[in-house]
């Protein structure tokens, strides 16, 4: 049995492994989530492509596509998920995906959950200073 929520959590954590501040990462995730909810996966990929100069958006796109290439997810999506972030390949794949509304909406929901986790993960990194820090000053001194 495949735990999709686990895959979303794992992907969100991997999305944070890029250059940039936690605030910038949170902003891209928040804005991207808004675009995804309003305009769907195609609009969201256009958003990421238009923001790819930052490196954060490029990392997000790379990881979300990797999520769709997970064995059982890819088999449901009928494969063909681009192995690179090539814009033309991604838009062609999304056009094909949109021909099946169930699969298209499944992808939207999967990315929505992942971006929600990424948003809160970035926020936690910014507020807590990162994993492994207790946040308590002077403890053990």
N, C-alpha and C positions, 0 to 999 in steps of 0.2 A: 504494500500500500504506500502510495506517495503522499507525503505531507506537504501540500502546497504552501502552507503558511511558513513552514521551516525554510523552504526554498526562497520565499520572499524575504524572510529575516536574513538569511545568509547573503542574498544578493544585495540587500540594503547595506549590510556591513561592508561588503566588498566595494560598494560604490563610494564609500568614505575614504578608500585608499587612493587618494589623488591629491595633487597639489592644490592649495587654496585654504582659506580660513573656514572654520566651521560655520560662520555666518554666511559666507558666499555659498557654501554647500547647501545650507538650509534654504537660502533664497532661491537657488535653482530648483531644488526639490519642491518648494512651495509653489513657485510660479509654474513649474512644469505640471504639477498636480492639477492646478487650476485649468491649464490648457487641456490636459488629458480629459478632465471631467466635462469641459464645455465642448471640445472639438474632437475628442476621440484619439485613438492611437496615431492616425495619420497626422493630424494637427500637432500632436505632441512631438512626433519625430521631426516635423518641420521646425518646431520651436527649438529642439535640441540642436538641430543642424545650424540654425541661425545664431546660436550661442556657443558654438563649438570652439571659438577662439579661446575661451577661458580654460579649456582642458577639463573642467568639471563636467560640463554637458557632454563632452566626448566620452568621458569615463562612464557616465550614467547610461548613455546610449549603448556602449559596448557591453555593460553588465546586464542591461535589460534584454538585449538580444541573446546573450549567453543564457539567461534564464529561459528563454523560449527554445533554446537548443538542448535543454535538459532532456534526457532520453524520452521519458513518458510525456512530457509537455510537447515536445517536438512531434511525437507520434500522433498526438491529438490534433495538433495544428497542421497535420499533413506534411510536416517537414518543410524543407526548402528555406529555412530561416538562414539569412545571410551570415556567413562566417566572418565578415568584416563589416565595418561601419560605412561602407561605400554607399553614398546617398542614393544613387540610382538603383542599386540592388535592394536597399531597404524599402524605397518607395514602390518598387515593382512587387516585392513580397507583400507589402501591406495592401496593395490593390488586389492581389490574389486572395489574401486573407479576408478582405472585406466582402468577397463574394459569398461567404458563409457567415451569416450574422452571429450564430452561436459562437463560432471560433473567434470572431472579431471581438465580441463582447467579453468572452473569456479572457482574451489578451488584455483588454482594457481593465478588467477587474484585477487581474494578476499584477499589472503594472501599477494600478492604483494602490493596492496593498503594499507593494514594494516601496513606492514613493512615500507613502505615509510613514513607513518604518524608517526610511532614509532621512526624512525630515526630522523626526524625533531623535534619531541617532545623532544627527549633526547638532541638534539643539543640546542634547546631553553632553556631547563632546565640548561644546562651547561653554556650557555652564559648569560642568564638572572638571574641566581641564583634561579629559581623556580617561581611558580605562586604566585601572590600577591605582588611581589616586583617590584617597579617602575624602578629600575635601576638608579635612580637619587640620588646622594649622597648629604647629607646635606639638603634635602628638608624638610621644616617645622621645622627646628631647631632654 
